[in-house]
């Protein structure tokens, strides 16, 4: 990719059609096609013809499955009464596995058509029947709403508490707790859990201040954590100690108790607690190793080094990441002899670890900067393994190996390394440095990823999505990949871009990266989110759509309400000051950036200004992330090799940001080449 690290053309491209999901069936029909194309007018016409009194010989009645698909299309349009009426007419025709999902729509339909008592009774019957796990959280939420609206206070608290227990993420768990607080049915445990989600919640504080009859592990941990965050370390230690024996919160309590002791300069206490967690903990051993490394710079250095040797030996088999971190820490704080011994163990016993590879990379880079190309190559080739879990690091080692081989006049060997990079790590930043397509193949999705789903085939797309969404990344296996793929495609079809990309990432973690070179598969990782809005911003500002998408993906992963810890907001993660400056230039209100469409427009305009100022794409991206003042400082000397300049960016975050955005842009250009017909807006 010859021009990748040169000036990026700020042009407008024509995008290809929207990526529709058509789940193939042997008996796929016109109603299926209309549904997946969201052509509701055609779907209505097909259904009307199928039930008309003068149905012609060319018009056949719809099957129960086709009626279900049509009814689900009505639901997506908000035509709830019509949808439920059709679903109820075919309820005896549903396969057993699907009846709970249809019944769930009966409940929601009754709720939304002001038949809440009917909905409540139906919901209770479904709950008592033992619904599938996929349904339980949403049923509990519906029952909580219904009982609240019907003023069944005690029951609503029970249902909201069930919703909390079943919540798939922290955000929805916090929402359930907030409802319990609003109803006035919160107990001390609820209040403690609320404080862990929202440390400043005054109502939760008031409940705990009243004095709980019992101090559960959760309550003690929550009180300790609040004291800890308020730097009241003596109080924190008291509460954490009370929670230390709790099965769920005990290890977290001990970990933070150690930090409280550390801040009070009670180093012996801190050391002993972290020591026990590092040697036998389950949730906090890596963090305890890092904390002990910090402690060693103030005291107990020899004890810590000796402990790390024991940790590296004892935890190598079942907790290798803990062992690796312990060895890496010895290399930082130990004597020359101790560091050398730890290094030998790391390189011999944990060859494919990211830590070992990183050390090799850094040593190779130092040699490269000193023009010692053979030494650089030796380090990078020793550090590389196809099993390295970090794709950016693995491909980085291969790319710079090829550069070193070119310097050593070994072009054929360099070519072999580049081919390995493209084969093993398609679509990565370094793959685009050696090939315009980055190893991406213009191919359809491999058949092994495509597996049908009764839920999707009968039109229950909202629940079909959940089959993959509810698989935690750590629990995914290769057997889950077809489920993840199907759910990701449906999420994309439904305009939910963040879950789509996250499910794709989970897929990638279960299989070699080489399995993900097909362009139609990779489109899940790079959706054309908010397409019409992006194209409008591109036309107005002159910034190419792939640049806007590339920045948006890295900044917010397509989440309109994303907020950073420093106050950046929205799809393009604009700081309020930057947003106000761009708003003034574009003659819009100061708070326009809070709107997704305006956020995109203002972010694109900011990018246009940076491109005009810096000319070179990597410099503009670095300035977007770290600020123009820093980029000015980093460019005081002429840039002779842009790839080297990027590797030398002193801020790790900015260095990774520039690479990621560059990769994103090149992926978009490869996956959606110019000349493709533009499709309809996707949300």
NUMITI-745926 format. One record per residue (C-alpha): residue in three letters; z, y, x. Coordinates in steps of 0.25 Angstrom, whole numbers, plus 2048, in hexadecimal, padded with zeros to 3 digits. Last residue first. Layout:
# residues N
ALAZYX ...
END
This chain:
# residues 683
UNK82D80E788 UNK82180778D UNK81581078A UNK80880A786 UNK7FF805791 UNK7F680B79C UNK7EA8047A0 UNK7EA7FF7AE UNK7E18087B7 UNK7EB80A7C2 UNK7F37FE7C6 UNK8007FA7BF UNK8077EF7C7 UNK8027F57D4 UNK8058037D2 UNK8128007CB UNK8167F77D7 UNK8128027E1 UNK81B80C7D9 UNK8278037D9 UNK8267FF7E7 UNK82680E7EB UNK8328107E2 UNK8398057E8 UNK8368097F7 UNK83A8187F5 UNK8478137ED UNK84B8097F8 UNK84B814803 UNK85281E7F9 UNK85D8147F7 UNK85E811806 UNK85F81F80A UNK85A821818 UNK84B820815 UNK847819822 UNK84080D81A UNK838818812 UNK83481F81F UNK82F812825 UNK82680F819 UNK82181D81A UNK81C81C828 UNK81A829830 UNK823832828 UNK82583F830 UNK833843833 UNK83B84C829 UNK83884281E UNK84683D81C UNK84C84B81B UNK84284F811 UNK845842809 UNK853845809 UNK851853803 UNK84784E7F9 UNK8518457F2 UNK8568367F3 UNK84E82F7E8 UNK8438387E4 UNK84283D7F2 UNK84082F7F7 UNK83582D7EC UNK82E8397F1 UNK82F835800 UNK82A8277FC UNK81E82D7F5 UNK819837800 UNK8158457FB UNK82384A7FD UNK8238577F4 UNK8188547EA UNK81D8457E9 UNK82B84B7E6 UNK8268547DC UNK81F8497D5 UNK82B8407D5 UNK83384B7CE UNK82884C7C3 UNK82983D7C1 UNK83883E7C0 UNK8378497B6 UNK82C8417AE UNK8348347AE UNK84183B7AA UNK83984279F UNK835835799 UNK84382F79A UNK84B83B795 UNK85783F79D UNK84D8467A6 UNK84B85179B UNK85985679E UNK8548637A5 UNK84A86679A UNK83B86679D UNK8338707A5 UNK82D8667AF UNK83286D7BB UNK83F8707B4 UNK8408617B0 UNK83D85D7BF UNK8498667C4 UNK8528617B9 UNK84F8527BC UNK8528547CB UNK85F85A7C7 UNK86384F7BD UNK85F8447C7 UNK85383D7C2 UNK85382D7C1 UNK84582B7BE UNK8488237B1 UNK85482B7AE UNK8608327B5 UNK8658357C3 UNK8748387C2 UNK8798337D0 UNK87E8257CA UNK8708237C5 UNK86C8247B6 UNK86181B7AF UNK85E8207A1 UNK84F81D7A1 UNK8518107A8 UNK84380D7AF UNK8498067BB UNK8508147BD UNK84C8197CB UNK84480E7D1 UNK83C80B7C4 UNK83A81A7C1 UNK83581D7CF UNK82A8127CF UNK8278167C0 UNK8248247C4 UNK81C8207D0 UNK8148167C8 UNK8118217BE UNK80B82A7C9 UNK8118387CA UNK8088437C5 UNK81384A7BE UNK80D84B7B0 UNK80483F7B0 UNK80F8367B6 UNK81A83B7AD UNK8108377A1 UNK80E82A7A7 UNK81C8277A9 UNK81F82B79B UNK814822796 UNK81981679E UNK82881779B UNK82980A7A4 UNK81D8057AB UNK8247F87AF UNK8267F57BE UNK82F7E87BF UNK8297E17B3 UNK81B7E57B9 UNK81E7DC7C4 UNK81B7D07BB UNK80D7D57B8 UNK80A7D87C6 UNK80D7CA7CB UNK8157CA7D8 UNK8237C67D3 UNK8247B87D8 UNK8237BD7E7 UNK8317C37E4 UNK8377B67E4 UNK83F7B27D7 UNK84C7B57D0 UNK84E7C37D5 UNK8407C77D0 UNK8437C37C2 UNK8507CC7C2 UNK8477D77C7 UNK83E7D57BB UNK84A7D57B1 UNK84E7E27B7 UNK8407E87B6 UNK83F7E47A7 UNK84D7E97A4 UNK8497F77A9 UNK83C7F87A2 UNK8407F6794 UNK8337FA78D UNK8327EE783 UNK8267E878B UNK82E7E9798 UNK83A7E2791 UNK8317D778C UNK82B7D579A UNK8397D57A0 UNK83E7CB796 UNK8327C1799 UNK8347C37A8 UNK8437C07A7 UNK8417B479F UNK8377AF7A8 UNK8407B27B4 UNK84C7AB7AF UNK84979D7B5 UNK8487A47C3 UNK8577A87C1 UNK85E7B47BC UNK86D7B57BC UNK86F7C07C6 UNK8647C97BF UNK86C7C77B2 UNK8637C17A7 UNK8667C979A UNK8597D179B UNK8507C479C UNK8537BE78F UNK8567CC789 UNK8487D0789 UNK8457C477F UNK8507CA776 UNK8497D8774 UNK83C7D0774 UNK83F7C8767 UNK8307C7764 UNK82F7B8761 UNK8287B576E UNK8327BE775 UNK83E7B6770 UNK8377A9772 UNK8347AC781 UNK8287A8789 UNK8297A6798 UNK8207AE7A2 UNK8267AE7B0 UNK8207A17B4 UNK8127A67B0 UNK8117B07BB UNK80F7BF7B5 UNK8017C47B7 UNK7FB7C87C5 UNK7F77D47CC UNK7FF7D07D8 UNK80A7D97DF UNK80B7D87EE UNK80E7E67EF UNK8007EA7E9 UNK7FD7F47F4 UNK8017EB7FF UNK80A7ED80B UNK8137F8806 UNK8137F37F8 UNK81A7E67FD UNK8247EF804 UNK8287F57F6 UNK8297E87EF UNK81F7E37E5 UNK81D7D67EB UNK8287D07F4 UNK8257C27F9 UNK8157C37F9 UNK8137D17FD UNK81E7D0808 UNK8187C380D UNK80A7C980E UNK8107D5816 UNK8167CB81F UNK8097C3821 UNK8027D1824 UNK80C7D482E UNK80A7C7835 UNK7FB7CA835 UNK7FD7D883A UNK8057D4846 UNK8047E084F UNK8137E2851 UNK8127EF849 UNK80C7E783E UNK8167DD83F UNK8217E883D UNK81A7ED831 UNK8197DF82B UNK8287DD82E UNK82B7EA827 UNK8257E581A UNK82C7D781B UNK83A7DD81D UNK8377E7811 UNK8337DC808 UNK8407D580A UNK8487E2809 UNK8417E77FC UNK8427D97F6 UNK8517D77F8 UNK8557C97F6 UNK8507C4804 UNK84B7B6801 UNK83D7B9807 UNK8447BC814 UNK8437C781E UNK84D7CB828 UNK8487C3834 UNK83A7C9831 UNK8407D7831 UNK8487D683D UNK83D7D0845 UNK8337DA840 UNK83C7E5845 UNK83E7DF852 UNK82F7DE854 UNK82D7EC84F UNK8367F3859 UNK831801855 UNK83F807855 UNK83D809846 UNK8397FB845 UNK8457F684C UNK84F7FE843 UNK8477F8837 UNK8487EA83C UNK8577EC83D UNK8587F182F UNK8507E6829 UNK8577DB830 UNK8647E182B UNK85E7E281D UNK8597D481D UNK8677CE821 UNK86D7D7815 UNK8627D280C UNK8667C480E UNK85B7BA812 UNK8617B681F UNK86F7B481A UNK8757A9823 UNK86E7AC830 UNK86C7BB82F UNK8797BE829 UNK8817B4832 UNK87A7BB83E UNK87D7C8839 UNK88C7C5837 UNK88D7C0845 UNK8867CD84B UNK88F7D6842 UNK89B7CF848 UNK8977D0856 UNK8937DF855 UNK8A07E284E UNK8A07E283E UNK89E7ED834 UNK8907EC831 UNK88C7DE835 UNK8997D982E UNK8947E0821 UNK8877D9821 UNK88F7CC823 UNK8987CF817 UNK88B7D380F UNK8857C6812 UNK8917BE80E UNK8927C6800 UNK8837C47FE UNK8857B5801 UNK88F7B27F6 UNK88F7A37F4 UNK88B79E802 UNK88E7AA80B UNK89C7AD804 UNK8A57A680E UNK89E7A981B UNK89A7B8818 UNK8A87BB812 UNK8AF7B581E UNK8A77BD828 UNK8AA7C981E UNK8B97C781F UNK8B87C882E UNK8B17D582E UNK8BA7DA823 UNK8C77D782B UNK8C17DD838 UNK8BD7EA830 UNK8CB7EB829 UNK8CA7FB828 UNK8C1806825 UNK8B3801828 UNK8B87F4823 UNK8BA7F9815 UNK8AB7FC813 UNK8A87EE817 UNK8B37E980E UNK8AC7F0803 UNK89F7EA805 UNK8A57DC806 UNK8AC7DF7F9 UNK89F7E37F2 UNK8997D67F6 UNK8A57CE7F1 UNK8A67D67E4 UNK8A27CC7D9 UNK8A67BE7DD UNK8B17C07E7 UNK8B67B67F1 UNK8B57BB7FF UNK8B07C97FD UNK8BA7CA7F1 UNK8C67C67F9 UNK8C27CF805 UNK8C07DB7FB UNK8CF7D97F6 UNK8D57D7804 UNK8CD7E380A UNK8D17ED7FF UNK8E07E9800 UNK8DF7EA810 UNK8D87F880F UNK8E27FF806 UNK8DA80C809 UNK8DC8117FA UNK8CD8117F9 UNK8CD8027FE UNK8D87FE7F4 UNK8CF8037E9 UNK8C37FC7EF UNK8CB7EF7EF UNK8CF7F17E1 UNK8C17F37DE UNK8BE7E57E3 UNK8CA7DF7DD UNK8C67E47CF UNK8B87E07D0 UNK8BD7D27D4 UNK8C77D17C8 UNK8BE7D67BD UNK8B97CA7B7 UNK8C47BF7BA UNK8CF7C97BA UNK8D97C77C6 UNK8D67D57CC UNK8D87DD7C0 UNK8E67E17C2 UNK8E37E47D1 UNK8D87ED7CC UNK8E17F57C3 UNK8EB7F77CE UNK8E17FA7D9 UNK8DA8047D0 UNK8E780C7CE UNK8E980D7DD UNK8DA8117DE UNK8D981C7D5 UNK8CC8207DA UNK8C68237CC UNK8BC8187CD UNK8C880F7D1 UNK8D08137C6 UNK8C58107BC UNK8C38027C3 UNK8D17FF7C2 UNK8D28027B4 UNK8C57F97B1 UNK8CB7EE7BA UNK8D87EE7B2 UNK8D17EE7A5 UNK8C77E37A8 UNK8D27DA7AE UNK8DA7DC7A2 UNK8E67E57A1 UNK8ED7E2794 UNK8F37EB789 UNK8E97F678D UNK8F0803790 UNK8EB810788 UNK8E4814795 UNK8DB808793 UNK8D680D786 UNK8D581C78A UNK8CD818797 UNK8C381178E UNK8C181D785 UNK8BF826791 UNK8B481E796 UNK8B28237A5 UNK8B18167AC UNK8A58127A3 UNK8A18037A5 UNK8AE7FF7AC UNK8B68087A2 UNK8AF801796 UNK8B47F479B UNK8C37F979C UNK8C17FF78E UNK8BC7F2789 UNK8C87EB790 UNK8D27F578A UNK8CD7F377C UNK8C27FA775 UNK8C17FA766 UNK8BF809764 UNK8B080875E UNK8AB811769 UNK8B3809774 UNK8AC7FC76F UNK89F80376F UNK8A180877E UNK8A47FA782 UNK8977F577C UNK88F800783 UNK8967FD790 UNK8917EE78F UNK8837F378C UNK8837FB799 UNK88A7F07A1 UNK87F7E679E UNK87C7D9796 UNK8877DC78B UNK88D7D0786 UNK89C7D3788 UNK89A7E2783 UNK8927DD777 UNK89E7D4774 UNK8A77E0775 UNK89E7E876C UNK89F7DC762 UNK8AE7DB762 UNK8AF7EA761 UNK8A57EA755 UNK8AE7E074E UNK8BA7E874F UNK8B37F474A UNK8AB7EE73E UNK8A67FC73A UNK8987F7736 UNK8927FF741 UNK89B7F974B UNK8997EB746 UNK88A7ED746 UNK88A7F3754 UNK8937E875A UNK88A7DD753 UNK87E7E3759 UNK8847E4767 UNK8897D5766 UNK87B7D1761 UNK8757D876D UNK87E7D1777 UNK87D7C4770 UNK86E7C376F UNK86A7BE77D UNK8767B577D UNK86F7AD771 UNK8777AE764 UNK8837A5760 UNK8827A4751 UNK88F7AD750 UNK8887B8756 UNK87C7B774C UNK8857B6740 UNK88C7C2744 UNK87F7CA746 UNK87A7C6739 UNK8877CB733 UNK8867D873A UNK8787DA737 UNK87A7D8728 UNK8867E3729 UNK87D7EC731 UNK8717EC727 UNK86D7FA72C UNK85F7F772F UNK8627F773E UNK86D7ED73D UNK8657E4734 UNK85A7E473E UNK8647E174A UNK86A7D5743 UNK85C7D073F UNK8587D274D UNK8637CA752 UNK85F7BF748 UNK8527BE74F UNK8587BD75C UNK8627B2757 UNK8567AA751 UNK84E7AA75E UNK85479D764 UNK853795757 UNK844798756 UNK8417A274B UNK83A79D73E UNK84779E735 UNK8487AD738 UNK83A7B0734 UNK83C7B9728 UNK8487BF72F UNK8407C373A UNK8367CA731 UNK8417D272A UNK8477D5737 UNK83B7DC73C UNK8387E3730 UNK8467E972F UNK8467EC73D UNK83A7F573F UNK83F7FB74C UNK8327F9753 UNK8377EE75C UNK83C7E7750 UNK82E7E774A UNK8297E0756 UNK8347D6755 UNK82F7D3747 UNK8217D174C UNK8267C7756 UNK82E7C074C UNK8227BF742 UNK81A7B974E UNK8247AF750 UNK8257AC741 UNK8167AA741 UNK80D7B573B UNK8057B2730 UNK7F67B1733 UNK7EB7BB731 UNK7DC7B6732 UNK7DD7B0724 UNK7E17BD71E UNK7EF7C171A UNK7ED7C770C UNK7FC7C7709 UNK8007CD716 UNK80A7C771F UNK8027C472C UNK7FA7D172A UNK8077D972A UNK80B7D2737 UNK7FE7D573E UNK7FE7E373A UNK80C7E673E UNK80A7E074C UNK7FD7E874D UNK8067F574A UNK8117F0753 UNK8087EF760 UNK8147ED769 UNK80A7E6772 UNK8147DA773 UNK8157DA764 UNK8067DC761 UNK8037D076A UNK80D7C7764 UNK8087CB756 UNK7FA7C875A UNK7FE7BA75E UNK8047B276A UNK8037A3766 UNK80379E775 UNK80D7A8779 UNK80C7B3783 UNK8177BE784 UNK80F7CB784 UNK8177D578B UNK8107E378C UNK80F7EA79A UNK8097F7796 UNK7FB7FA79A UNK7F87FF7A8 UNK7FB80D7AD UNK7F18187B1 UNK7F581F7BD UNK7FA82D7C0 UNK7FA8327CE UNK8058367D8 UNK7FF82F7E4 UNK80A82A7ED UNK8098317FB UNK80B826806 UNK81481A806 UNK80C8127FC UNK7FF817801 UNK7FB80B809 UNK800800800 
END
